[in-house]
Amino acid sequence: MTKKEEIRNLLKVFNSKYVISLLNHFDESVKKFQSAEWEICIQKAGKFVEASIKSLADYCKISVPRGREFKVSKLVEDLRKADPSKYDDTVRLLIPRICVFIYDISSNRGARHDPDEINPNKMDAITVVQNISWILAEMTRFSQKGSLAPDQAIELVEELMEKKYPMFEEVDGRLYINKEGLSALDTAVLLLNFKYPDRISRQNLTDTLVRHNFTRPNSIMAISRLKRFVDEDEGGNLKLRGVGRNKADLIISND
């Protein structure tokens, strides 16, 4: 049984269709965080919140609207009004408040960007991943109240996340990948994926592969094998295509 399946089973007090959805969105948000795709990470966190709020509302016997009738803010208010003698404050108040915070970030993504300031997407992504992890751990703890200690719930979620920090690192403009056992080709694909939608010149990509302890001839050979994964402009600058981004996702998830 995988950790994801284990947590799904532990969340037994909640409707399984919402649990499956929130776990899938959690998984996708973390994967996009690992690959430094900040905006998609935040989007998936917003979807996680929607599934989480639906599961909480369903647990409290609150009708969950479909389609465009569904509003996170409305269900949060309905949860606040739920009978405190029947439903724990964790479900009624605490988790929904964190959900609203995450949903505000997701809904307003990009609205605060200023070309003269640090792009907030990375900071936002770090924040939402930390908070959706707490929500999942708290829902697991609540569902297993009396049989699962809080630190056990957190440990399970951390195992589900596995590598919650990006495998990419940029030091003074120099890129590094913190993942062992990669071929030169796979390393090149991940480097291009990190820079997407920007391009990397052949020379820069070659030098970067050499910094990753590949020989220059092997680095040049690997780049020559990128042809089906990239678009190359007139200046020899490479940009990853859709098929290349799919390959990058497979490399990232292949642990």
RASUL-V520321 format. One record per helix or strand of 3 or more residues. SS is the DSSP state (H for helix, E for strand). FROM is the first residue (numbers start at 1). TO is the last residue. If there is no record, write none. Layout:
ss=[SS & SS]
from=[FROM & FROM]
to=[TO & TO]
This chain:
ss=[H & H & H & H & H & H & H & H & E & E & H & H & H & H & E & E & H]
from=[3 & 16 & 38 & 67 & 72 & 89 & 121 & 150 & 168 & 174 & 184 & 202 & 216 & 227 & 230 & 237 & 242]
to=[10 & 34 & 59 & 69 & 80 & 107 & 143 & 161 & 171 & 177 & 195 & 211 & 224 & 229 & 232 & 240 & 253]
